[in-house]
Amino acid sequence: MNFLTIGHRGVMGVEPENTLRSFVAAQEAGLDVIELDLHLSKDGALVVMHDTDLDRTTDGTGPIADRTVAELRALDAGRGEHVPVFEEVLDAVHAPLQAEIKDVQAARALAEVMNGRNLADRVEVSSFHDDALAEIARLVPRVRTALVASRYTPEIVERAAGVGASTVCLNIRRLTLEIVEQARKADLRIIGWVVNTQDHLRLVRALGLDGATTDYPEIKRTGRFTA
């Protein structure tokens, strides 16, 4: 399998995260997959933002869930970009996507879009939350899922198997050879995050991971040469 480079919220190291500008830049840089985050607006739209609150990445304040999609789209998400909805991203880029969901409600909304647009082959669904992955798997035939973890032990492999995930996306700062070996025995694909330096890249290549999530497009250019 080829080593995958996954653009973290687009290329958030150089463009405003989770914006169309960032996603287009990731695609133009040749990254293999674009990762993004989904939340539900007050009126049930799938909006693309990482945090539950608006304060860090926009000129707004307060919870996303308290704003309608029209109110959210009126905000500045950096360099004049608006907060996109998921369907806009689907139309703006053609690259494969990894969509992170935070809860069961978002899973249900995403399932409706995926089934309506036949996205099972294009969109892998990721989450830190086992119940969200179990729900999307129940609702979307053939969906591919990835269990994400920052603080974890080798039991992450059992958790992934329990929800039918085919991939684990793991914080490289806690990654051990033991976990890699257990994941391989379970036939799981392993993605490391966040890989932003050559030292990080050498680590994930030495461990034989299947790919790296990165904030910077250069990782794509150098990754193929790093052993």
MIKE-135134 format. One record per residue: residue in one letter; x, y, z of N, C-alpha, C, O in turn; residue number from 1. Coordinates in steps of 0.2 Angstrom, whole numbers, plus 5000, padded with zeros to 4 digits. Layout:
MIVEX, A, X, Y, Z, X, Y, Z, X, Y, Z, X, Y, Z, NUM
...
END
This chain:
MIVEX, M, 5004, 4994, 5000, 5000, 5000, 5000, 5004, 5006, 5000, 5009, 5006, 5004, 1
MIVEX, N, 5003, 5011, 4996, 5006, 5017, 4996, 5006, 5021, 5003, 5000, 5021, 5006, 2
MIVEX, F, 5011, 5025, 5004, 5011, 5029, 5010, 5006, 5035, 5009, 5007, 5039, 5004, 3
MIVEX, L, 5001, 5036, 5013, 4996, 5041, 5012, 4998, 5048, 5016, 5000, 5047, 5022, 4
MIVEX, T, 4997, 5053, 5013, 4998, 5060, 5016, 4991, 5063, 5017, 4988, 5064, 5012, 5
MIVEX, I, 4989, 5065, 5023, 4982, 5067, 5024, 4983, 5074, 5027, 4986, 5076, 5032, 6
MIVEX, G, 4980, 5079, 5023, 4980, 5086, 5025, 4975, 5087, 5031, 4969, 5087, 5031, 7
MIVEX, H, 4978, 5089, 5037, 4975, 5091, 5043, 4971, 5097, 5042, 4974, 5103, 5042, 8
MIVEX, R, 4964, 5097, 5042, 4960, 5102, 5041, 4962, 5106, 5035, 4961, 5113, 5035, 9
MIVEX, G, 4964, 5103, 5030, 4967, 5106, 5024, 4974, 5106, 5025, 4977, 5101, 5025, 10
MIVEX, V, 4977, 5112, 5024, 4984, 5113, 5026, 4984, 5118, 5031, 4986, 5124, 5030, 11
MIVEX, M, 4982, 5117, 5037, 4981, 5122, 5042, 4988, 5125, 5045, 4987, 5130, 5048, 12
MIVEX, G, 4993, 5123, 5043, 5000, 5126, 5044, 5001, 5132, 5040, 5005, 5136, 5042, 13
MIVEX, V, 4997, 5133, 5035, 4999, 5138, 5030, 4992, 5142, 5028, 4993, 5147, 5025, 14
MIVEX, E, 4986, 5139, 5029, 4980, 5142, 5027, 4975, 5142, 5033, 4976, 5137, 5037, 15
MIVEX, P, 4970, 5146, 5033, 4965, 5145, 5039, 4962, 5138, 5039, 4959, 5136, 5034, 16
MIVEX, E, 4962, 5135, 5044, 4960, 5128, 5045, 4952, 5127, 5043, 4948, 5132, 5045, 17
MIVEX, N, 4951, 5122, 5040, 4944, 5120, 5039, 4940, 5125, 5035, 4934, 5126, 5036, 18
MIVEX, T, 4944, 5128, 5030, 4941, 5133, 5025, 4941, 5130, 5018, 4946, 5126, 5017, 19
MIVEX, L, 4937, 5132, 5014, 4938, 5130, 5007, 4945, 5132, 5004, 4948, 5128, 5000, 20
MIVEX, R, 4948, 5138, 5006, 4954, 5140, 5004, 4960, 5134, 5006, 4964, 5133, 5002, 21
MIVEX, S, 4959, 5132, 5012, 4964, 5127, 5015, 4963, 5120, 5011, 4968, 5117, 5010, 22
MIVEX, F, 4957, 5118, 5010, 4955, 5112, 5006, 4958, 5112, 4999, 4961, 5107, 4997, 23
MIVEX, V, 4957, 5117, 4996, 4959, 5118, 4989, 4967, 5118, 4989, 4970, 5115, 4984, 24
MIVEX, A, 4970, 5121, 4993, 4977, 5121, 4994, 4980, 5114, 4995, 4985, 5112, 4992, 25
MIVEX, A, 4977, 5111, 4999, 4979, 5104, 5001, 4978, 5099, 4994, 4983, 5095, 4993, 26
MIVEX, Q, 4973, 5100, 4991, 4972, 5097, 4984, 4978, 5099, 4979, 4980, 5094, 4976, 27
MIVEX, E, 4979, 5105, 4979, 4984, 5107, 4974, 4991, 5105, 4976, 4995, 5104, 4971, 28
MIVEX, A, 4992, 5104, 4982, 4998, 5102, 4985, 4999, 5094, 4983, 5005, 5091, 4984, 29
MIVEX, G, 4994, 5091, 4981, 4994, 5084, 4980, 4993, 5079, 4986, 4995, 5073, 4985, 30
MIVEX, L, 4991, 5082, 4991, 4990, 5077, 4997, 4984, 5072, 4995, 4980, 5074, 4991, 31
MIVEX, D, 4985, 5066, 4998, 4981, 5061, 4996, 4974, 5061, 4998, 4969, 5059, 4995, 32
MIVEX, V, 4973, 5063, 5004, 4967, 5064, 5008, 4966, 5070, 5011, 4971, 5073, 5013, 33
MIVEX, I, 4960, 5073, 5012, 4959, 5079, 5015, 4955, 5078, 5022, 4950, 5075, 5021, 34
MIVEX, E, 4957, 5079, 5027, 4954, 5078, 5034, 4950, 5085, 5036, 4953, 5090, 5035, 35
MIVEX, L, 4944, 5084, 5038, 4940, 5089, 5041, 4936, 5087, 5047, 4935, 5081, 5048, 36
MIVEX, D, 4933, 5092, 5050, 4929, 5091, 5056, 4922, 5094, 5055, 4921, 5099, 5052, 37
MIVEX, L, 4917, 5090, 5058, 4910, 5092, 5057, 4906, 5093, 5063, 4907, 5089, 5068, 38
MIVEX, H, 4902, 5098, 5063, 4898, 5100, 5069, 4891, 5101, 5066, 4890, 5103, 5060, 39
MIVEX, L, 4886, 5101, 5070, 4879, 5103, 5068, 4878, 5110, 5070, 4879, 5112, 5076, 40
MIVEX, S, 4875, 5114, 5066, 4873, 5121, 5067, 4866, 5120, 5071, 4863, 5115, 5072, 41
MIVEX, K, 4863, 5126, 5073, 4857, 5126, 5077, 4851, 5123, 5073, 4847, 5120, 5075, 42
MIVEX, D, 4852, 5124, 5066, 4847, 5122, 5062, 4848, 5115, 5058, 4845, 5114, 5053, 43
MIVEX, G, 4853, 5112, 5061, 4855, 5105, 5058, 4859, 5104, 5052, 4860, 5099, 5050, 44
MIVEX, A, 4863, 5110, 5050, 4867, 5109, 5045, 4874, 5106, 5047, 4876, 5108, 5053, 45
MIVEX, L, 4877, 5103, 5043, 4884, 5100, 5044, 4889, 5105, 5042, 4891, 5106, 5036, 46
MIVEX, V, 4892, 5109, 5047, 4896, 5114, 5046, 4903, 5112, 5048, 4904, 5107, 5052, 47
MIVEX, V, 4908, 5114, 5044, 4915, 5112, 5045, 4919, 5116, 5049, 4922, 5122, 5047, 48
MIVEX, M, 4920, 5114, 5055, 4924, 5117, 5061, 4926, 5112, 5065, 4923, 5107, 5066, 49
MIVEX, H, 4932, 5113, 5069, 4935, 5109, 5074, 4932, 5110, 5081, 4930, 5105, 5084, 50
MIVEX, D, 4932, 5116, 5083, 4930, 5117, 5090, 4923, 5117, 5091, 4919, 5118, 5086, 51
MIVEX, T, 4920, 5116, 5097, 4913, 5117, 5098, 4911, 5124, 5098, 4905, 5126, 5097, 52
MIVEX, D, 4916, 5129, 5100, 4915, 5136, 5100, 4918, 5139, 5094, 4923, 5137, 5091, 53
MIVEX, L, 4916, 5146, 5093, 4918, 5150, 5087, 4924, 5154, 5089, 4928, 5156, 5084, 54
MIVEX, D, 4926, 5155, 5095, 4931, 5160, 5097, 4938, 5159, 5094, 4941, 5164, 5092, 55
MIVEX, R, 4941, 5153, 5093, 4948, 5152, 5091, 4949, 5154, 5084, 4954, 5156, 5082, 56
MIVEX, T, 4944, 5152, 5080, 4945, 5152, 5072, 4941, 5156, 5068, 4942, 5157, 5062, 57
MIVEX, T, 4936, 5160, 5072, 4932, 5165, 5068, 4932, 5171, 5072, 4935, 5172, 5078, 58
MIVEX, D, 4928, 5176, 5069, 4927, 5183, 5073, 4921, 5182, 5077, 4919, 5188, 5079, 59
MIVEX, G, 4918, 5177, 5078, 4912, 5176, 5082, 4914, 5173, 5089, 4920, 5171, 5090, 60
MIVEX, T, 4909, 5172, 5093, 4910, 5170, 5100, 4904, 5165, 5101, 4899, 5165, 5098, 61
MIVEX, G, 4905, 5160, 5106, 4900, 5156, 5108, 4900, 5149, 5104, 4904, 5148, 5100, 62
MIVEX, P, 4895, 5145, 5107, 4895, 5138, 5104, 4892, 5138, 5096, 4888, 5143, 5095, 63
MIVEX, I, 4895, 5134, 5092, 4892, 5133, 5086, 4885, 5131, 5086, 4881, 5134, 5082, 64
MIVEX, A, 4883, 5127, 5091, 4876, 5124, 5091, 4871, 5130, 5092, 4865, 5129, 5092, 65
MIVEX, D, 4873, 5136, 5094, 4868, 5141, 5096, 4867, 5146, 5090, 4863, 5150, 5090, 66
MIVEX, R, 4871, 5144, 5084, 4870, 5148, 5078, 4867, 5144, 5072, 4868, 5138, 5071, 67
MIVEX, T, 4863, 5148, 5068, 4861, 5145, 5062, 4866, 5145, 5057, 4871, 5148, 5058, 68
MIVEX, V, 4865, 5141, 5052, 4870, 5140, 5046, 4871, 5147, 5043, 4877, 5149, 5041, 69
MIVEX, A, 4866, 5151, 5042, 4867, 5158, 5039, 4871, 5162, 5044, 4875, 5166, 5041, 70
MIVEX, E, 4870, 5162, 5050, 4874, 5166, 5055, 4881, 5164, 5055, 4886, 5168, 5055, 71
MIVEX, L, 4882, 5157, 5054, 4889, 5155, 5054, 4893, 5157, 5048, 4899, 5159, 5048, 72
MIVEX, R, 4889, 5156, 5042, 4892, 5158, 5036, 4894, 5165, 5035, 4898, 5167, 5031, 73
MIVEX, A, 4891, 5170, 5039, 4892, 5177, 5039, 4899, 5179, 5043, 4901, 5184, 5043, 74
MIVEX, L, 4902, 5174, 5047, 4908, 5175, 5050, 4914, 5175, 5046, 4914, 5171, 5041, 75
MIVEX, D, 4919, 5178, 5048, 4926, 5177, 5045, 4930, 5172, 5048, 4931, 5172, 5054, 76
MIVEX, A, 4931, 5166, 5044, 4935, 5161, 5047, 4942, 5161, 5045, 4946, 5156, 5046, 77
MIVEX, G, 4945, 5167, 5044, 4952, 5168, 5042, 4953, 5170, 5035, 4950, 5167, 5030, 78
MIVEX, R, 4956, 5176, 5034, 4958, 5178, 5027, 4952, 5179, 5023, 4952, 5178, 5017, 79
MIVEX, G, 4946, 5181, 5026, 4940, 5182, 5022, 4936, 5176, 5021, 4931, 5177, 5017, 80
MIVEX, E, 4938, 5170, 5023, 4935, 5164, 5021, 4929, 5163, 5026, 4929, 5166, 5032, 81
MIVEX, H, 4923, 5160, 5023, 4918, 5159, 5028, 4918, 5152, 5030, 4922, 5148, 5028, 82
MIVEX, V, 4914, 5151, 5035, 4913, 5144, 5038, 4909, 5140, 5033, 4904, 5141, 5031, 83
MIVEX, P, 4913, 5134, 5030, 4909, 5130, 5025, 4904, 5125, 5028, 4905, 5123, 5033, 84
MIVEX, V, 4899, 5123, 5024, 4896, 5117, 5025, 4899, 5111, 5021, 4902, 5112, 5017, 85
MIVEX, F, 4897, 5105, 5024, 4900, 5100, 5021, 4899, 5099, 5013, 4904, 5097, 5010, 86
MIVEX, E, 4893, 5100, 5011, 4892, 5099, 5004, 4896, 5104, 5000, 4898, 5102, 4994, 87
MIVEX, E, 4898, 5110, 5002, 4902, 5114, 4999, 4909, 5111, 4997, 4912, 5112, 4992, 88
MIVEX, V, 4911, 5108, 5003, 4918, 5105, 5002, 4918, 5099, 4997, 4922, 5098, 4993, 89
MIVEX, L, 4912, 5095, 4997, 4912, 5090, 4992, 4912, 5093, 4985, 4914, 5089, 4980, 90
MIVEX, D, 4909, 5099, 4984, 4909, 5101, 4977, 4915, 5105, 4975, 4917, 5106, 4969, 91
MIVEX, A, 4919, 5108, 4980, 4925, 5112, 4979, 4931, 5108, 4977, 4935, 5110, 4974, 92
MIVEX, V, 4932, 5102, 4980, 4938, 5098, 4979, 4935, 5091, 4977, 4930, 5089, 4979, 93
MIVEX, H, 4939, 5087, 4974, 4938, 5080, 4972, 4942, 5075, 4975, 4941, 5069, 4974, 94
MIVEX, A, 4946, 5077, 4980, 4950, 5072, 4983, 4946, 5068, 4988, 4941, 5070, 4990, 95
MIVEX, P, 4949, 5062, 4990, 4945, 5058, 4995, 4946, 5062, 5002, 4950, 5066, 5003, 96
MIVEX, L, 4940, 5061, 5006, 4940, 5065, 5012, 4940, 5060, 5018, 4937, 5055, 5018, 97
MIVEX, Q, 4942, 5063, 5024, 4942, 5060, 5030, 4938, 5064, 5035, 4940, 5070, 5037, 98
MIVEX, A, 4932, 5063, 5036, 4927, 5067, 5040, 4927, 5065, 5047, 4924, 5060, 5049, 99
MIVEX, E, 4929, 5069, 5052, 4928, 5068, 5059, 4922, 5070, 5062, 4920, 5076, 5061, 100
MIVEX, I, 4918, 5066, 5065, 4912, 5068, 5069, 4913, 5067, 5076, 4917, 5063, 5078, 101
MIVEX, K, 4909, 5071, 5080, 4910, 5071, 5087, 4905, 5068, 5091, 4906, 5067, 5097, 102
MIVEX, D, 4899, 5066, 5088, 4894, 5063, 5092, 4889, 5059, 5087, 4889, 5059, 5081, 103
MIVEX, V, 4884, 5056, 5090, 4879, 5052, 5086, 4875, 5056, 5082, 4873, 5054, 5076, 104
MIVEX, Q, 4873, 5062, 5084, 4869, 5066, 5080, 4872, 5068, 5074, 4869, 5068, 5069, 105
MIVEX, A, 4878, 5070, 5074, 4882, 5072, 5068, 4883, 5066, 5064, 4882, 5066, 5057, 106
MIVEX, A, 4883, 5060, 5067, 4884, 5054, 5063, 4877, 5053, 5058, 4877, 5051, 5053, 107
MIVEX, R, 4871, 5054, 5061, 4865, 5053, 5058, 4864, 5058, 5052, 4862, 5057, 5047, 108
MIVEX, A, 4866, 5064, 5054, 4866, 5070, 5048, 4871, 5068, 5043, 4869, 5069, 5037, 109
MIVEX, L, 4877, 5066, 5044, 4882, 5064, 5039, 4879, 5058, 5035, 4880, 5057, 5029, 110
MIVEX, A, 4876, 5053, 5038, 4874, 5047, 5035, 4869, 5049, 5030, 4869, 5046, 5024, 111
MIVEX, E, 4865, 5054, 5031, 4860, 5056, 5026, 4863, 5059, 5020, 4861, 5057, 5014, 112
MIVEX, V, 4868, 5063, 5021, 4872, 5066, 5015, 4876, 5060, 5011, 4875, 5060, 5005, 113
MIVEX, M, 4879, 5056, 5015, 4883, 5050, 5012, 4878, 5046, 5008, 4880, 5044, 5002, 114
MIVEX, N, 4873, 5044, 5010, 4868, 5039, 5007, 4865, 5043, 5001, 4864, 5040, 4996, 115
MIVEX, G, 4864, 5049, 5002, 4860, 5053, 4996, 4865, 5054, 4990, 4863, 5055, 4985, 116
MIVEX, R, 4872, 5055, 4992, 4876, 5057, 4987, 4881, 5051, 4985, 4886, 5051, 4982, 117
MIVEX, N, 4880, 5045, 4988, 4884, 5039, 4987, 4891, 5040, 4988, 4895, 5039, 4984, 118
MIVEX, L, 4893, 5042, 4994, 4899, 5044, 4996, 4904, 5039, 5000, 4909, 5040, 5002, 119
MIVEX, A, 4901, 5033, 5000, 4905, 5028, 5004, 4912, 5026, 5002, 4916, 5025, 5006, 120
MIVEX, D, 4913, 5027, 4995, 4919, 5026, 4992, 4924, 5032, 4993, 4930, 5031, 4993, 121
MIVEX, R, 4921, 5038, 4994, 4925, 5044, 4994, 4927, 5046, 5001, 4932, 5049, 5002, 122
MIVEX, V, 4922, 5045, 5006, 4923, 5048, 5012, 4924, 5043, 5018, 4920, 5038, 5018, 123
MIVEX, E, 4929, 5043, 5021, 4931, 5039, 5027, 4928, 5043, 5033, 4930, 5049, 5033, 124
MIVEX, V, 4925, 5040, 5038, 4922, 5043, 5044, 4927, 5042, 5050, 4928, 5036, 5051, 125
MIVEX, S, 4929, 5047, 5053, 4933, 5046, 5059, 4930, 5049, 5065, 4926, 5053, 5064, 126
MIVEX, S, 4932, 5046, 5071, 4929, 5049, 5077, 4934, 5047, 5083, 4936, 5041, 5083, 127
MIVEX, F, 4934, 5051, 5088, 4936, 5048, 5095, 4931, 5044, 5098, 4933, 5041, 5103, 128
MIVEX, H, 4925, 5044, 5096, 4919, 5042, 5100, 4917, 5035, 5097, 4914, 5035, 5091, 129
MIVEX, D, 4917, 5030, 5100, 4915, 5023, 5098, 4908, 5023, 5096, 4906, 5020, 5091, 130
MIVEX, D, 4904, 5027, 5100, 4896, 5026, 5098, 4895, 5030, 5091, 4890, 5028, 5088, 131
MIVEX, A, 4899, 5035, 5090, 4897, 5039, 5084, 4899, 5034, 5078, 4896, 5034, 5073, 132
MIVEX, L, 4905, 5031, 5078, 4907, 5026, 5073, 4902, 5020, 5072, 4900, 5018, 5067, 133
MIVEX, A, 4900, 5018, 5078, 4895, 5012, 5077, 4889, 5015, 5074, 4885, 5011, 5070, 134
MIVEX, E, 4886, 5021, 5075, 4880, 5023, 5072, 4881, 5024, 5065, 4877, 5023, 5061, 135
MIVEX, I, 4887, 5027, 5062, 4888, 5028, 5055, 4888, 5022, 5052, 4886, 5021, 5046, 136
MIVEX, A, 4891, 5017, 5055, 4892, 5010, 5052, 4885, 5007, 5051, 4884, 5003, 5046, 137
MIVEX, R, 4881, 5008, 5056, 4874, 5005, 5055, 4870, 5009, 5050, 4866, 5005, 5047, 138
MIVEX, L, 4871, 5015, 5048, 4867, 5019, 5044, 4869, 5019, 5037, 4865, 5020, 5032, 139
MIVEX, V, 4876, 5018, 5036, 4879, 5019, 5029, 4882, 5012, 5027, 4887, 5010, 5029, 140
MIVEX, P, 4879, 5009, 5022, 4882, 5002, 5020, 4889, 5004, 5017, 4890, 5008, 5013, 141
MIVEX, R, 4894, 4999, 5018, 4900, 4999, 5016, 4905, 5005, 5018, 4910, 5006, 5016, 142
MIVEX, V, 4902, 5009, 5023, 4906, 5014, 5026, 4913, 5012, 5028, 4913, 5007, 5032, 143
MIVEX, R, 4918, 5016, 5027, 4925, 5015, 5030, 4925, 5019, 5036, 4924, 5025, 5036, 144
MIVEX, T, 4928, 5017, 5042, 4928, 5021, 5048, 4935, 5020, 5051, 4939, 5015, 5050, 145
MIVEX, A, 4937, 5026, 5055, 4943, 5026, 5058, 4942, 5028, 5065, 4939, 5033, 5066, 146
MIVEX, L, 4945, 5025, 5070, 4945, 5027, 5077, 4951, 5031, 5078, 4957, 5029, 5077, 147
MIVEX, V, 4950, 5037, 5081, 4955, 5042, 5082, 4957, 5042, 5090, 4952, 5041, 5094, 148
MIVEX, A, 4963, 5042, 5092, 4965, 5042, 5099, 4971, 5047, 5100, 4976, 5046, 5096, 149
MIVEX, S, 4970, 5050, 5106, 4976, 5054, 5108, 4980, 5051, 5114, 4986, 5050, 5113, 150
MIVEX, R, 4976, 5050, 5119, 4979, 5046, 5125, 4976, 5039, 5124, 4970, 5038, 5124, 151
MIVEX, Y, 4980, 5034, 5124, 4977, 5027, 5123, 4982, 5022, 5125, 4988, 5023, 5127, 152
MIVEX, T, 4980, 5016, 5126, 4984, 5010, 5127, 4983, 5005, 5122, 4979, 5006, 5117, 153
MIVEX, P, 4986, 4999, 5122, 4985, 4994, 5117, 4978, 4992, 5116, 4976, 4989, 5111, 154
MIVEX, E, 4973, 4993, 5121, 4966, 4991, 5120, 4963, 4995, 5115, 4957, 4994, 5113, 155
MIVEX, I, 4966, 5000, 5112, 4963, 5004, 5106, 4962, 4999, 5101, 4957, 5000, 5097, 156
MIVEX, V, 4966, 4994, 5100, 4965, 4989, 5095, 4958, 4985, 5096, 4955, 4984, 5091, 157
MIVEX, E, 4957, 4983, 5102, 4951, 4980, 5103, 4945, 4985, 5102, 4939, 4983, 5100, 158
MIVEX, R, 4945, 4991, 5104, 4940, 4996, 5103, 4939, 4997, 5096, 4933, 4997, 5093, 159
MIVEX, A, 4944, 4997, 5091, 4943, 4998, 5084, 4939, 4992, 5081, 4935, 4993, 5077, 160
MIVEX, A, 4941, 4986, 5083, 4938, 4980, 5081, 4931, 4980, 5083, 4927, 4977, 5080, 161
MIVEX, G, 4929, 4982, 5089, 4923, 4982, 5092, 4918, 4986, 5088, 4912, 4985, 5088, 162
MIVEX, V, 4920, 4992, 5085, 4915, 4996, 5081, 4916, 4995, 5073, 4913, 4998, 5069, 163
MIVEX, G, 4920, 4990, 5072, 4921, 4988, 5065, 4926, 4993, 5061, 4925, 4993, 5055, 164
MIVEX, A, 4930, 4997, 5064, 4934, 5002, 5061, 4940, 4998, 5057, 4942, 4993, 5059, 165
MIVEX, S, 4942, 5000, 5051, 4947, 4997, 5048, 4954, 5001, 5049, 4959, 4999, 5046, 166
MIVEX, T, 4953, 5007, 5052, 4959, 5011, 5053, 4959, 5014, 5060, 4954, 5015, 5063, 167
MIVEX, V, 4965, 5015, 5063, 4966, 5018, 5069, 4971, 5024, 5067, 4976, 5024, 5064, 168
MIVEX, C, 4969, 5030, 5069, 4973, 5036, 5069, 4975, 5038, 5075, 4972, 5040, 5080, 169
MIVEX, L, 4982, 5038, 5076, 4985, 5038, 5083, 4990, 5044, 5084, 4994, 5045, 5079, 170
MIVEX, N, 4990, 5047, 5089, 4995, 5052, 5091, 5001, 5049, 5091, 5003, 5045, 5095, 171
MIVEX, I, 5006, 5052, 5087, 5013, 5049, 5087, 5017, 5049, 5093, 5022, 5046, 5094, 172
MIVEX, R, 5015, 5054, 5098, 5019, 5055, 5104, 5018, 5049, 5109, 5022, 5049, 5113, 173
MIVEX, R, 5013, 5045, 5108, 5011, 5040, 5112, 5012, 5033, 5109, 5011, 5028, 5112, 174
MIVEX, L, 5014, 5033, 5103, 5014, 5027, 5099, 5020, 5023, 5100, 5025, 5025, 5101, 175
MIVEX, T, 5018, 5016, 5101, 5024, 5011, 5103, 5024, 5006, 5098, 5019, 5005, 5094, 176
MIVEX, L, 5029, 5002, 5097, 5030, 4996, 5093, 5025, 4991, 5095, 5022, 4988, 5090, 177
MIVEX, E, 5023, 4990, 5101, 5019, 4985, 5103, 5012, 4987, 5100, 5008, 4982, 5098, 178
MIVEX, I, 5010, 4993, 5101, 5003, 4995, 5098, 5003, 4994, 5090, 4998, 4991, 5088, 179
MIVEX, V, 5008, 4995, 5087, 5009, 4994, 5080, 5008, 4987, 5078, 5004, 4985, 5074, 180
MIVEX, E, 5011, 4983, 5082, 5011, 4976, 5080, 5004, 4973, 5082, 5002, 4969, 5078, 181
MIVEX, Q, 5001, 4975, 5087, 4994, 4973, 5089, 4989, 4975, 5083, 4985, 4971, 5081, 182
MIVEX, A, 4990, 4981, 5081, 4986, 4983, 5076, 4987, 4979, 5069, 4982, 4978, 5066, 183
MIVEX, R, 4993, 4978, 5068, 4994, 4974, 5062, 4991, 4967, 5062, 4988, 4964, 5057, 184
MIVEX, K, 4992, 4964, 5068, 4989, 4957, 5069, 4981, 4958, 5068, 4978, 4953, 5066, 185
MIVEX, A, 4978, 4963, 5070, 4971, 4964, 5069, 4969, 4967, 5062, 4963, 4968, 5060, 186
MIVEX, D, 4974, 4967, 5057, 4973, 4969, 5050, 4970, 4976, 5050, 4966, 4978, 5046, 187
MIVEX, L, 4973, 4981, 5055, 4971, 4988, 5055, 4976, 4992, 5051, 4982, 4991, 5052, 188
MIVEX, R, 4973, 4997, 5047, 4978, 5002, 5044, 4979, 5007, 5050, 4975, 5008, 5054, 189
MIVEX, I, 4986, 5010, 5050, 4988, 5014, 5055, 4990, 5021, 5052, 4994, 5021, 5048, 190
MIVEX, I, 4987, 5026, 5054, 4989, 5033, 5052, 4991, 5037, 5058, 4988, 5036, 5064, 191
MIVEX, G, 4997, 5040, 5058, 5000, 5044, 5063, 4998, 5051, 5063, 4998, 5054, 5057, 192
MIVEX, W, 4997, 5055, 5068, 4996, 5062, 5068, 4999, 5065, 5074, 5000, 5062, 5079, 193
MIVEX, V, 5001, 5071, 5074, 5002, 5076, 5068, 5009, 5076, 5066, 5013, 5076, 5070, 194
MIVEX, V, 5010, 5074, 5060, 5017, 5073, 5057, 5019, 5080, 5054, 5017, 5081, 5048, 195
MIVEX, N, 5023, 5084, 5057, 5025, 5091, 5054, 5032, 5092, 5053, 5034, 5097, 5051, 196
MIVEX, T, 5037, 5087, 5055, 5044, 5088, 5055, 5047, 5082, 5051, 5044, 5076, 5051, 197
MIVEX, Q, 5053, 5082, 5049, 5056, 5077, 5046, 5058, 5071, 5052, 5058, 5065, 5050, 198
MIVEX, D, 5059, 5073, 5058, 5060, 5068, 5063, 5053, 5064, 5064, 5053, 5058, 5065, 199
MIVEX, H, 5047, 5068, 5064, 5041, 5064, 5065, 5040, 5060, 5059, 5038, 5054, 5060, 200
MIVEX, L, 5042, 5062, 5053, 5041, 5058, 5047, 5045, 5052, 5047, 5043, 5046, 5045, 201
MIVEX, R, 5051, 5052, 5049, 5056, 5047, 5050, 5053, 5042, 5055, 5054, 5036, 5054, 202
MIVEX, L, 5050, 5044, 5060, 5047, 5039, 5065, 5042, 5035, 5062, 5042, 5029, 5063, 203
MIVEX, V, 5037, 5039, 5059, 5031, 5035, 5056, 5033, 5030, 5051, 5030, 5025, 5050, 204
MIVEX, R, 5038, 5032, 5047, 5041, 5028, 5042, 5044, 5022, 5045, 5044, 5016, 5042, 205
MIVEX, A, 5048, 5023, 5050, 5052, 5017, 5053, 5047, 5012, 5056, 5049, 5006, 5057, 206
MIVEX, L, 5042, 5015, 5059, 5037, 5010, 5062, 5032, 5007, 5057, 5028, 5003, 5058, 207
MIVEX, G, 5033, 5009, 5051, 5029, 5006, 5045, 5022, 5007, 5045, 5018, 5003, 5043, 208
MIVEX, L, 5020, 5014, 5047, 5013, 5016, 5047, 5011, 5017, 5040, 5015, 5017, 5035, 209
MIVEX, D, 5005, 5017, 5039, 5002, 5018, 5032, 5001, 5025, 5030, 5000, 5026, 5024, 210
MIVEX, G, 5002, 5029, 5034, 5001, 5036, 5032, 5002, 5041, 5038, 5003, 5039, 5044, 211
MIVEX, A, 5002, 5048, 5036, 5003, 5053, 5041, 4998, 5059, 5040, 4997, 5061, 5034, 212
MIVEX, T, 4995, 5061, 5045, 4991, 5067, 5045, 4996, 5073, 5046, 4999, 5073, 5051, 213
MIVEX, T, 4996, 5078, 5042, 5000, 5084, 5043, 4997, 5090, 5042, 4992, 5091, 5038, 214
MIVEX, D, 5000, 5096, 5045, 4998, 5102, 5044, 5001, 5106, 5038, 4999, 5111, 5035, 215
MIVEX, Y, 5006, 5103, 5035, 5011, 5106, 5030, 5011, 5102, 5024, 5012, 5096, 5024, 216
MIVEX, P, 5010, 5105, 5018, 5011, 5101, 5011, 5018, 5099, 5010, 5018, 5094, 5006, 217
MIVEX, E, 5023, 5101, 5013, 5030, 5098, 5011, 5030, 5091, 5013, 5034, 5088, 5010, 218
MIVEX, I, 5026, 5089, 5018, 5027, 5082, 5020, 5025, 5077, 5014, 5028, 5072, 5013, 219
MIVEX, K, 5021, 5079, 5010, 5019, 5075, 5004, 5026, 5075, 4999, 5027, 5069, 4997, 220
MIVEX, R, 5029, 5080, 4998, 5035, 5080, 4994, 5041, 5076, 4996, 5044, 5073, 4993, 221
MIVEX, T, 5042, 5076, 5003, 5047, 5073, 5006, 5046, 5066, 5008, 5050, 5062, 5009, 222
MIVEX, G, 5039, 5064, 5010, 5038, 5058, 5012, 5040, 5052, 5008, 5042, 5047, 5011, 223
MIVEX, R, 5039, 5053, 5002, 5041, 5047, 4997, 5048, 5045, 4998, 5050, 5040, 4996, 224
MIVEX, F, 5053, 5050, 5000, 5060, 5049, 5000, 5062, 5047, 5007, 5068, 5045, 5008, 225
MIVEX, T, 5058, 5047, 5012, 5060, 5046, 5019, 5059, 5039, 5021, 5054, 5036, 5020, 226
MIVEX, A, 5065, 5036, 5023, 5064, 5029, 5025, 5065, 5028, 5033, 5065, 5023, 5036, 227
END
